[in-house]
Amino acid sequence: MNASLVPRSPYRGLMPYDEADAPFFFGREPDCEIISANLQAARLTVLYGASGVGKSSVLRAGVAHALRQQALEHPTVSGLPEFGVVVYSAWRDDPIAGLLRRVADSVQGPAGGGAPETRSLVQGLQTWTERLGGELLIILDQFEEYFLYHPYEDGDGTFAAEFPRAVNRAGLRVHFLI
C-alpha cells in the first residue's frame, strides 16, 4: 500500500467511520451481525440510539462493508451479486431522486444500464431489483434529517408518501433500515 494513502491515525474523533475505514473498525462485530440479520430478514428495520454512540459507523464500516463482501462472495448463477447494498444519507435535496441516484451508483456496476426515468420510488426500485436479479438492502442513515429538511412535505410524489408505499409493496424485493 502506498505510504501516503495510509492514515496517520485510525481514530476519527467525532467523524463516523465509513466503508473505506472498515480495516480500522472493530469490536462491534456482534452488533453488526444482528443488524445485518435483521436487515436481511425484515422489510423495515429501525435502529435507534443516542446521538454519538456510533450508529453511522456501525452501519457504514460494519454492516454495509460486511454485506457488500458477502454479496460478492456469493454471486447468483448469472455472476451478479445476490443483493445490492445502498447507503443513503443526503436528505437536504429531493430524497426520491437522490436515493434512486444512489441506488444506480451502487448497482450500476453489476447490473449495468442507465438509471430509470421515474418519480416513483416503487417503480425505480422495482426496475433496479429486476436488473440486479436480486434484492436491495437500503440503509437510510441519518433518517431523522429528512424531517429537518422536509418538515411539511406531503402528498403524491413526495418521499413522505412514496416511502411507506415502497415498504408495504408486496413483491418488491427491497429491505430498508432506518
Sequence and secondary structure as in RCSB ss.txt:
>XXXX:A:sequence
MNASLVPRSPYRGLMPYDEADAPFFFGREPDCEIISANLQAARLTVLYGASGVGKSSVLRAGVAHALRQQALEHP
TVSGLPEFGVVVYSAWRDDPIAGLLRRVADSVQGPAGGGAPETRSLVQGLQTWTERLGGELLIILDQFEEYFLYH
PYEDGDGTFAAEFPRAVNRAGLRVHFLI
>XXXX:A:secstr
  GGGS S S  TTS   GGGGGG  S HHHHHHHHHHHHH SEE     TTSSHHHIIIIIIIHHHHHHHHHSB
 TTSSBSEEEEEE   SS HHHHHHHHHHHHHHHHH S     S HHHHHHHHHHHHTSEEEEEETTTHHHHHH 
TT  STTSHHHHHHHHHH TT  EEEE 
